[in-house]
Amino acid sequence: MRDVLDQLADWWQAGAQVALGTVVGTWSSAPRQPGAAMLVGQDGTAVGSVSGGCVEGAVYELGSAVLESGVPVLQRYGVSDDDAFAVGLTCGGIIDIFVERVSQADFPELGEVVADIRAGRPVAVVTVVDGPDGQRGRRLVIRPEDGPGSGGPESGSLGSQRLDDAVRDDARGMLAQGRTGVIRYGAHGERRVDDIGVFVASYAPRPRLIVFGAIDFAAAVARIGGFLGYRVTVCDARPVFATSKRFPDADEVVVEWPHRYLTAQHEGGQLDERTVVCVLTHDPKFDVPLLQFALTLPLAYLGAMGSRRTHADRLARLRELGVTEQQLERLHAPIGLDIGARTPEETAVSIAAEIIAARWGGTGGQLRAGAGPIHGEIAPTGSEPLLSS
């Protein structure tokens, strides 16, 4: 929903009705991931995408019907052996799309949810997408249990208190990790039964990309990091180099010794398992104390720039400080994938590619050399298909 949030909020605020189609499940080589959304307005306007163009026309027609009936629908699109001529994905994938009507009457909590998302407060919207007709479309808005940025109380219900209680704990866990997907339960929240499928859409603050070293390569990494959706920080101990003018694409530029800054961020609860750290200083007085501490943190990715000779010296210094081989295995250095990069911009693409590969388990090899699905076998949390093929 985040990709169509502004238009959805405008229509909702104006009192209009809109059909919202959301990708809730994907299998094989689906082009969009759970959470991707498309709107169909009362005036016939379509906004957003759920498949990169493959099934938009069919979803548009379904959205128009849902606008009229108000009855939510869970629909599968994909190519199957039984019906090769059905509406399908040209890339061969399968997606489940949940289409519902949204208005101030249908979704009264939307205004508060939008305010949370825009303010960077974590919030999860849980919707029954598979289950009895009377229960499908019910939703529960969940926020962190306590602490700064809790955003307000829980609102809505999925149909029973026991189901709400079971979903609440699981959804908060997914929200803390920034995960979106489907969980299945019994009618009363039983975790070993799959009568009901609920879609948890997590709207957590943007993951962080912290770039250490105010060099020209850092400017390119900051630019591509913002493009990928990260909140980018550039940190360097040298005030003459660490300026907002030199790094206009960074969300913040900090003048501080790298290891002190990372330590303070950790102690302040500002790092999580989605955080990416790129160390581009290739200077041992900065790198070694920073990496010594960073290697103790559960980061999504930790990479360090430098030649192979520089890296060998760096490893020797870290081993002398007691860093274990298991910890060193987590360090991506020299940073980036081997794509023959030369310029700062090309190097930033190389680094970004390695970050993406680390996140999704990619090999970094050429797609033409493989035989499996391009996007991997991706399925929602929980994980059998919501609909029978």
C-alpha positions as a printed Julia matrix, in Angstrom:
389×3 Matrix{Float64}:
   0.0     0.0     0.0
   2.93    2.32    0.6
   3.49    2.81   -3.15
  -0.06    4.16   -3.65
  -0.44    5.75   -0.21
  -0.71    9.39   -1.26
  -3.46    8.81   -3.83
  -5.33    6.43   -1.55
  -5.21    8.94    1.3
  -6.45   11.75   -0.96
  -9.44    9.72   -2.17
 -10.24    8.49    1.34
 -10.03   12.02    2.76
 -12.39   13.26    0.03
 -14.97   10.65    1.03
 -14.61    8.58   -2.15
 -14.69    4.82   -2.49
 -11.72    3.04   -4.05
 -10.84   -0.55   -4.83
  -7.5    -1.61   -3.38
  -5.81   -4.67   -4.88
  -2.86   -5.99   -2.87
  -0.38   -8.76   -3.66
  -0.62  -11.09   -0.66
   1.17  -14.18   -1.97
   3.71  -15.02   -4.67
   5.17  -18.24   -6.05
   7.9   -18.88   -8.6
   8.96  -15.94  -10.75
   6.42  -13.31   -9.69
   7.5    -9.73  -10.56
   6.06   -7.93   -7.5
   6.38   -8.88   -3.85
   3.68   -9.05   -1.13
   2.45   -5.55   -0.31
   2.55   -4.19   -3.86
  -0.77   -2.47   -4.57
  -3.03   -1.07   -7.25
  -6.0     1.29   -6.92
  -9.13    1.59   -9.03
 -10.98    4.84   -8.4
 -14.65    5.63   -8.82
 -13.77    7.75  -11.85
 -12.05    4.79  -13.52
  -8.52    5.93  -12.71
  -5.96    3.18  -12.09
  -2.9     3.84   -9.91
  -0.05    1.49   -9.06
   0.9    -2.0   -10.18
   0.55   -5.54   -8.86
   2.32   -7.45  -11.61
   4.44   -5.12  -13.69
   1.73   -5.07  -16.36
   0.94   -8.79  -16.74
  -2.5    -8.89  -15.1
  -3.32   -5.24  -14.46
  -6.27   -5.35  -16.87
  -7.87   -8.29  -15.07
  -7.31   -6.7   -11.65
  -8.83   -3.47  -12.96
 -12.0    -5.31  -13.97
 -12.13   -7.13  -10.64
 -11.59   -3.87   -8.76
 -14.47   -2.25  -10.62
 -16.74   -5.14   -9.63
 -15.65   -4.96   -5.98
 -16.37   -1.23   -5.95
 -19.97   -2.02   -6.91
 -20.53   -5.02   -4.62
 -18.37   -4.12   -1.64
 -17.52   -7.82   -1.29
 -13.75   -8.49   -1.02
 -12.23  -11.11   -3.3
  -9.06  -13.2    -3.14
  -8.0   -14.06   -6.69
  -5.12  -16.08   -8.09
  -3.42  -15.17  -11.35
  -0.87  -17.34  -13.09
  -0.19  -19.87  -15.8
  -1.21  -23.43  -14.94
  -0.95  -26.7   -16.83
  -4.73  -27.13  -16.7
  -5.58  -23.78  -18.2
  -2.8   -22.38  -20.33
  -5.17  -19.8   -21.84
  -6.27  -18.29  -18.52
  -5.16  -14.81  -17.56
  -1.59  -15.34  -16.43
   1.83  -13.93  -15.84
   4.02  -13.9   -18.9
   7.02  -14.57  -16.66
   5.46  -17.82  -15.48
   4.83  -16.83  -11.87
   1.76  -17.03   -9.67
   0.34  -14.26   -7.51
  -2.57  -14.08   -5.11
  -4.24  -10.67   -5.04
  -6.75   -9.52   -2.46
  -9.14   -6.85   -3.73
 -11.24   -4.87   -1.25
 -13.23   -1.67   -1.19
 -11.77    1.15    0.88
 -13.69    4.19    2.12
 -14.15    6.06    5.36
 -16.94    3.62    6.22
 -15.04    0.5     5.14
 -11.69    1.45    6.66
 -12.22    4.17    9.3
  -8.72    3.66   10.75
  -6.94    4.52    7.5
  -6.38    8.16    8.41
  -4.46    7.19   11.55
  -2.52    4.51    9.68
  -1.46    7.03    7.02
  -0.37    9.46    9.73
   1.74    6.74   11.36
   3.42    5.77    8.09
   4.2     9.36    7.14
   5.61   10.07   10.6
   7.83    6.99   10.49
   5.94    5.26   13.31
   5.72    1.46   12.94
   2.23    0.1    12.31
   0.84   -3.17   10.93
  -2.49   -3.64    9.15
  -3.76   -7.22    9.49
  -6.56   -8.29    7.15
  -8.46  -11.57    6.84
  -7.93  -12.46    3.18
  -9.0   -16.11    3.23
 -11.84  -17.45    5.32
 -15.62  -17.31    5.71
 -17.32  -14.66    3.58
 -18.54  -12.74    6.61
 -15.05  -12.61    8.07
 -13.05  -11.89    4.93
 -12.0    -8.26    4.85
 -12.04   -7.75    8.62
  -8.92   -5.99    9.82
  -6.91   -5.23   12.91
  -4.46   -2.32   13.19
  -1.53   -3.16   15.45
   1.22   -0.98   16.82
   4.23   -1.79   19.0
   3.27   -2.72   22.52
   5.18    0.06   24.2
   8.12    2.36   23.87
   8.74    5.5    21.8
   6.71    5.83   18.66
   4.02    3.37   19.72
   1.59    5.53   17.77
  -1.58    4.76   19.66
  -3.84    1.88   20.63
  -4.86   -1.18   18.67
  -8.08   -0.82   16.69
 -10.45   -3.09   14.79
 -10.98   -6.84   15.1
 -10.6    -9.95   12.97
 -13.82  -11.43   14.29
 -13.01  -13.01   17.64
 -10.96  -12.06   20.67
  -9.01  -15.32   20.63
  -8.02  -14.82   17.01
  -7.07  -11.21   17.73
  -4.89  -12.32   20.65
  -3.07  -14.96   18.58
  -2.46  -12.63   15.64
  -1.35   -9.73   17.8
   1.83  -11.4    19.04
   2.79  -12.76   15.63
   2.09   -9.46   13.86
   4.17   -7.49   16.33
   7.05   -9.86   15.72
   6.72   -9.38   11.96
   6.44   -5.61   12.41
   9.65   -5.53   14.44
  11.42   -7.24   11.54
   9.69   -5.21    8.83
   8.21   -8.4     7.32
   5.0    -8.59    5.27
   3.18  -11.84    4.5
   0.43  -14.32    5.3
  -0.08  -16.34    8.47
  -2.71  -19.07    8.82
  -4.8   -19.92   11.87
  -7.81  -21.83   13.0
 -11.09  -19.99   13.51
 -10.16  -19.24   17.11
  -6.49  -18.53   16.62
  -5.19  -22.1    16.68
  -1.72  -22.05   15.15
  -1.81  -25.62   13.81
  -4.96  -25.11   11.78
  -5.3   -23.27    8.47
  -8.98  -22.3     8.26
  -8.18  -18.6     8.03
  -5.4   -16.7     6.22
  -4.51  -13.24    7.5
  -2.26  -10.85    5.61
   0.11   -8.81    7.77
   1.21   -5.61    6.03
   4.09   -4.15    8.05
   4.86   -0.47    7.73
   8.1    -0.06    9.63
  10.48    2.87    9.26
  12.83    2.62    6.31
  15.83    0.34    6.88
  19.1     2.15    7.45
  22.19    2.35    5.29
  25.16    3.8     7.17
  28.11    4.77    5.0
  31.4     5.44    6.79
  33.94    7.52    4.88
  33.15   10.84    3.21
  34.7    10.03   -0.16
  33.42   10.25   -3.74
  32.41    6.58   -3.66
  30.26    7.32   -0.6
  28.28    9.93   -2.52
  27.4     7.38   -5.19
  26.5     4.73   -2.58
  24.3     7.25   -0.76
  22.51    8.04   -4.02
  21.77    4.42   -4.9
  20.91    3.62   -1.29
  18.16    6.22   -1.31
  16.92    4.82   -4.62
  16.65    1.37   -3.0
  14.56    2.76   -0.14
  17.13    3.07    2.63
  17.44    5.95    5.07
  21.04    6.94    4.39
  23.56    8.29    6.88
  27.08    9.33    5.9
  29.54    9.51    8.81
  33.15   10.69    8.89
  35.37   12.14   11.61
  36.68   14.88    9.3
  34.36   17.92    9.26
  35.93   19.38    6.12
  34.71   16.35    4.13
  31.51   15.38    5.96
  29.16   18.09    4.71
  25.6    18.05    3.41
  26.75   19.93    0.32
  29.01   17.04   -0.67
  26.31   14.44    0.06
  22.96   15.92   -1.02
  21.38   12.48   -1.41
  22.05   11.44    2.2
  19.29   11.86    4.77
  21.89   12.97    7.31
  25.61   13.65    7.44
  27.35   13.14   10.79
  30.78   14.3    11.95
  32.02   11.73   14.45
  34.55    8.96   14.82
  32.92    5.96   13.12
  33.17    3.47   15.99
  31.81    6.03   18.46
  28.87    6.82   16.21
  27.99    3.17   15.65
  28.28    2.41   19.35
  25.98    5.32   20.24
  23.44    4.25   17.61
  23.44    0.71   18.97
  23.06    1.84   22.56
  20.22    4.14   21.5
  18.32    1.31   19.84
  18.71    2.83   16.36
  20.07   -0.31   14.67
  18.22   -3.49   13.76
  18.62   -6.64   11.69
  17.76   -4.69    8.51
  20.63   -2.22    8.95
  23.32   -2.13    6.25
  26.81   -0.79    7.0
  29.35    0.11    4.31
  32.85    1.0     5.48
  34.56    2.97    2.7
  37.33    4.71    4.66
  40.01    2.0     4.05
  42.09    3.61    6.81
  43.01    1.29    9.71
  42.65    3.96   12.39
  38.98    4.26   11.4
  38.28    0.78   10.04
  39.65   -1.49   12.73
  37.82   -0.21   15.83
  34.65    0.23   13.76
  34.72   -3.28   12.31
  35.69   -4.82   15.64
  32.43   -3.52   17.1
  30.26   -3.89   13.98
  31.1    -7.6    13.72
  29.38   -8.15   17.08
  26.06   -6.73   15.81
  23.27   -8.62   13.98
  23.44   -6.43   10.86
  21.85   -7.33    7.54
  25.11   -6.58    5.72
  28.57   -5.35    6.6
  31.03   -4.52    3.82
  34.41   -2.83    3.77
  36.31   -1.23    0.87
  39.97   -1.73    0.16
  42.44   -3.65   -1.96
  43.19   -7.27   -1.21
  46.43   -6.17    0.43
  44.59   -3.63    2.57
  42.04   -6.26    3.51
  44.7    -8.8     4.47
  46.28   -6.22    6.79
  42.83   -5.38    8.19
  42.1    -9.05    8.93
  45.42   -9.47   10.72
  44.72   -6.47   12.94
  41.22   -7.71   13.76
  42.48  -11.2    14.62
  45.03   -9.66   16.99
  42.12   -7.95   18.76
  40.37  -11.28   19.27
  37.82  -11.17   16.45
  36.89  -14.77   15.64
  36.96  -16.46   12.25
  33.2   -16.98   12.49
  32.71  -13.24   12.92
  35.08  -12.45   10.05
  33.05  -14.7     7.75
  30.25  -12.11    7.98
  32.43   -9.36    6.53
  32.0    -8.63    2.81
  35.45   -7.44    1.85
  36.66   -6.33   -0.54
  33.18   -4.9    -0.85
  30.89   -5.47   -3.85
  30.43   -7.97   -6.67
  32.93   -8.42   -9.47
  31.28   -6.59  -12.38
  34.39   -4.79  -13.55
  33.39   -1.52  -11.87
  35.76    1.44  -12.21
  33.91    4.7   -11.51
  32.26    5.59   -8.19
  28.85    5.1    -9.79
  29.75    1.67  -11.15
  31.24    0.72   -7.8
  28.02    1.79   -6.08
  26.06   -0.53   -8.39
  28.47   -3.33   -7.48
  27.96   -2.7    -3.77
  24.19   -2.4    -4.12
  24.08   -5.66   -6.04
  25.93   -7.46   -3.25
  23.59   -5.98   -0.63
  20.57   -7.21   -2.59
  22.13  -10.64   -3.1
  22.83  -10.92    0.63
  19.25   -9.98    1.45
  17.59  -12.46   -0.9
  20.18  -15.2    -1.09
  21.24  -14.46   -4.66
  24.41  -15.9    -6.14
  25.57  -12.85   -8.06
  25.94  -14.96  -11.19
  24.47  -14.36  -14.63
  20.78  -15.21  -14.93
  21.36  -16.88  -18.28
  23.66  -19.39  -16.58
  20.92  -20.63  -14.24
  17.9   -22.86  -14.76
  15.63  -22.07  -11.8
  13.02  -19.32  -11.33
  14.47  -15.85  -11.81
  13.04  -14.46   -8.59
  13.34  -17.68   -6.58
  10.62  -19.71   -4.97
   9.09  -17.0    -2.81
   6.01  -17.65   -0.71
   4.37  -15.81    2.16
   4.99  -16.56    5.8
   3.21  -19.59    6.8
   3.32  -20.92    3.59
   1.05  -22.98    1.46
  -0.81  -21.31   -1.42
  -3.94  -19.55   -0.23
  -6.01  -20.97   -3.1
  -5.99  -24.34   -4.72
  -4.6   -24.31   -8.24
